[in-house]
Structure formats: structure tokens, C-alpha cells
Amino acid sequence: MLLNNRIIFEDDTTLLDKSIDLSTIISTSVTLNMVAVDDYLYLGSDLPFNHRYFEMATVNTSSSVISVEIWDGNAWVDAVDVLDQTIGVAGKTLSQSGIISWSLARNTSWGKEDTTEDIPALASLKIYNMYWARMKVSASLLSSTSVKYVGHKFANDEDMFIYYPDLATSQMLTSHTAGKTTWNSQHIMAAEEIILKLRKDRKVVSSNQVFDWTAFNLAAIHKCAEIAFRAFGADYKEAQDAAKTDYYKAYSGIDFAFDQNADGELDFDTEVITSAGLFRT
């Protein structure tokens, strides 16, 4: 559960705090019947952030494009390079689960707001010391559109089955849980365990410093497999141990994936890469 992940749905003029409901995969789904112009989804964080994974419960089937704005301390400014992996059907945002990511425009910056009372649209709330982004849609979503989880996810079944084909069988899935068709919950658990380790190892102080989530793909694959095999007990202890070993190897090789100085940009430490080679400044 991401405790520093605030999620506020503005339904017309009503503000609905869905932070708890959407910060854990085991919660019930939340209807997100966003109407163009009137409705917004506000995302709050303890530090600047550049993406969120959306796990859909009921997908949107209406043509609509999502856009992202950043609160700079005075006004909402457009984010750029918005990449929407929830577009499963052309032109239809939130028509599948996926990551929505964005970047700061040049000459713009995040503004940490002491209190939401200073943000006009959120003035009726009292949420302190957070950075805020908001999403809006170009056209109204299907009214029954609903979301299960908003947070982090670094790998998926297609990635994992390349390394662990045994986990692709329906027998393995239903042996774990009756009616199970994917390892999606385990992928989300894997991402949360990785984030906990990053904090323990003092590589980050917040999950929101993870900017290049693709760097965690391999580690997340092995961690998810470890979690899956763990449920089968002694019969799969060897497979679990092997996945755990591969996870630590992959995790230890991760570098330059974080916003270390909390400026909303991916940092590359003190190394400069050029076409002529790599130089340390």
C-alpha cells in the first residue's frame, strides 16, 4: 500500500478521496465516470513523480484522450510527452490496464504545496506538504469505467513467462487460486516489495523517486516468480530459491533510475555519457 499516494476524484464539484481504495490491489474497485471539462483526477505525492500504473476493473470503451497537468505552486501547467499505455483500443484511454507517464515541460517546475487550501479546486480539503498532478479527459468516459488500483507495477505476465513458462499454465494458476487467470496481483506485490527494499537500502526515501520503472523489469519478473512459487510450498522450494537468487542479481545491477534530488527529472549522478565514451565529472 502506497501511503504517500493521494488520489482525489473531482466528480463535478464533489471531491471524493479514493486514496485508500486505490492504493491496495485487494480493495474494491472505484467508479471513474469522468466527464470532460467537469471532472478531474488529482494525484498527490510526497515528492515529484512521473508515472502511475492503472489497474482497470471495467475498461473504458468511449473515444477519449487523457492529459496531465502539474501544479507549479501558482497554477496548473501542461505536462509534456504524455505516454498512455492504457490505450488498448486506438483513441480510447483507460481501455486496458497500463502505465500513464509524463515529463515536465521546459522552463516549468513542480511546486510543493503546504496545504491544498491554497489550490482553488482542492481548497475544501486539508492535505499538507504534497506535490500535485491532475488528469482530465478530452471526452467523457464510459459511465461504468472503474479502477482497481493506482500505483506501481514493473512487469507483466508476458515478460515473466519468457523466463518462467511453467507459470503460464492454467494448472499452475488455478492450483494457486480457483479461477485465477493472471499473476497480476503478484506483479503488484513484487513492485511494492522492491520499493520497500529500495527504501531499506536507502536508495530512495519515497517510491515516487522511481522514474525509470523499466530498469526494474527483470528484478520484478524474478520477484513475482518467487512470490508465486512461495505459495506452492516445499514442492517448489528449489524454484523459489532460484528465482530469489536471480532477483537479487537483477536488483543489484539497477542504477540511474531515480530522481535523487527531487526536482522532477531523472538523474544520472555524476557520470556523463558521450558518443566518445563515458567520463566521470
N, C-alpha and C positions, 0 to 999 in steps of 0.2 A: 504493500500500500504506500503510495507516494504522499506523504503528509504535507509536502511543500507544493502540492499541485492543486490549486484552487480552480474550480470550474463553476462559472455563473452563467445561467441561460436567461437572457432577457427575452421574455415572451410578451411581446407588445410592450407594455410599461411595467410588467411584473418581473422582478428579479428572483430567480429560483436557484438556490445554492445546491448544486449537484456534486460537490467535491467528494463527499463520502461515497455516494452511489457509484461514481465513475472511476474511483481510484482503486478499486479491487475487482478482480475478474469474477469473484463469487457473488457479487451483488446482483440485484435485479436490474433490468435494462431501464433506460430513461428515454422517453419520447422526445425527439428533437424535431418538432414540426416547424422548422424555421421558415418564416415568411420574409420575402425580400423587402428591404427598406426598413421594416419594423423591428426585426429580431436580430440579436447578436449572440454569439457565444464568446464569453470572456474567459481567458486563461491567465491565471495569476501564478507567479513563481517567486521563490526567494532570490533567484539570480536570473540574468538574461538567458533565454533559451531559443532554440531554432527549429524545434520539431515536436510533434506529438503523434503517437500511434493511436488510431481509432479502431476499436473492435466493434463491428456492427452487429446488431441483433436483428433489425429489419432494415434492409437496404433501401436507399432512395432510388426511385425509377423515373423521376422527373428531370428534364434537362435543366441543369444549373451549374454555375461555376462558383467556386469558393475563393474569397480573397482574404488577405490578412493585413491588419494594421497594428502598429506598435505605439504605445503611449510613451511620448518622449519627455514627459513631465509637464507639458503645456497643452498638447493636442495629440490627436491620433494621426499618425503618418503611415503612408503605404509601405508595406514590406515589398521586397522585390524577389525575383527568382523563386516564386512560389511553385513548388513541385507537389502535385497532388496524386499520390499513389492510390487514393480511394476511388479513382475514376476507373471502374471496371467496364462501363459502357461509355463510349465516347460522349463527352459533354455532360456527364452526369456524376457530379461529386457525391461521395458517400454511397456509391453503388456497390462498393465492396470494402472490406477491411484494408487498412493500409496506413502509411505514414504521410502526413502533410508537413512539409518543411518550407522554410523561408530564410531570407537574408535581410540584413539592414541595407537600405539604400545609402549611397554615398552622401556624406555630409549630414547624416542623421545618427542619432544615438538613443539608447534607452534612457528612460528616466525612472528612477526608483521613487515610488510614491509613498510618502509617510502614512497616508490614510486614504482610503477610497472616497472619503468625504470630499476630497479635492478633485475628484474625477466626476464631472457632471452626471454621466449616465449611471454611476455607481454610488452616488452621494448618500443614498439611504443606508448603505452598508458601513460597517466599521471594521475593515480589514487592513492591517497595518504592515508597512515596510515590505512592499512587494512590487515586482515588475509585472506589467500587464500587456497582453496582446488580445486582439479580438478578431473574430471571424464573422464574415457576412456572406450571403449568397446572392447571386445575380437574379435568381428566380426562386419562387417558393418550392421547398422540398415536398415530397410526398408526405401527407399529414401523419402517416403511421411510421415514418422513419424513426428508428430508435437505436441507441448506442449502448453497448455493454461495458466498455472500458475505455479510458483515455489515459495514456501513459507511455510506457516504453516497451519495445519489442525489437529484437535484433536479428532474428532468424525465423524461418518458417519450415513447414514440413518438407517442401520440395528441396530445400537446402539440406535438411537433415537426412533425408532418405538416400542421398548420394553416398553418405558415409555409413548410414545405418539402415540398409534395406530391410532388415528383419522387422524394424519398427513400422514399416509401411503396410504390413499385412493386417487384414481385418481381424484376424485371430488375436494378434497382439493387442490391438486397440480394444476389442470387446472383452479380452481377458483382464484388461486393466479396469474398465468400467463398462457396464452393459450399455449398448447403444452408442458408444464413443466412436467418432469418425475422424477426429483430428487430435493432434498433440498441442493444440493452441494454448490451452491453459498452462501446460508445462513450459512452453516457449516464453510466456509472460512471467512465470515464476523464475525461469532461468535469467531473464533480464533483470528482475528485481534482486536475485542473489548476486549477480555480477555487480550491480550498483552498490549493494551492501559491502562487497569485498573492496571495491574501489574506495569507499569511504573509510573502511577499516585500515586499508593500506595507505591512507592519506594522499591518494592521487587526486581526489576531489573532496569537497566538503558538501556538495549537492549533486543530485542526479542531473540537474539541469545544466551542469558543465559538460556533459557528454554532447559534443557537437557532431563528430563524425561517427555516427552509430554503425556505419558499415565496417568500421575497424573491429567491431565486436562480433561479427557474424560467425566466425569459426569458433570462438570461445563459447558463444551462445548455443551453437549446434551441439557441441560436446556436453555442455552443462545440461541442456534439455534431455539428451540421451541418458545422462547419468541419473537425472530425476525420474525418467521413465523406467529405466531398469531397476531403480531402487524399489519401486512398487512391487516387483515380482519376487523379492526375497532372495534366498540363498541360491536358487537355481540360476540366477543371472548375476551373482556377485562378481564373477570374473569380468563380465561385460561392463558392469557398473564401474569397477575399478579401472578398467582400461579407458572408459570414457572420461573418468575423473582425471586420470593422468594426462590425457590429451587436452582436457580443458585447461589445466594448469600451464601446460606448454603454450597453448594459444594465448591465454591471458597474459602470460609474462612477456609476450612479444608485442603487446599493444603500446603504441606511443603516438604522440601528436594527434590525439583525438579529442582534446579537451579545450574549453575556454578557461584557461588557468587564471587570467586576470579579470574575468567577469566583465568584459567590455562588449560582449555580444558577437565576438568574432572567434574563429578557430585559430588557436595559437600554435606556432611551430618552434617554440622555445628559442634557443639562440642559434639554431642551425639555419643556414641559408643554402638552398639548393639552386644551382645554376646549370646551364647546359654544359658547362665545362667541368662540373664536378660538384662536390659538397664541401663547403667551407664553414668553419665554426668562427663566429664573431666574438 
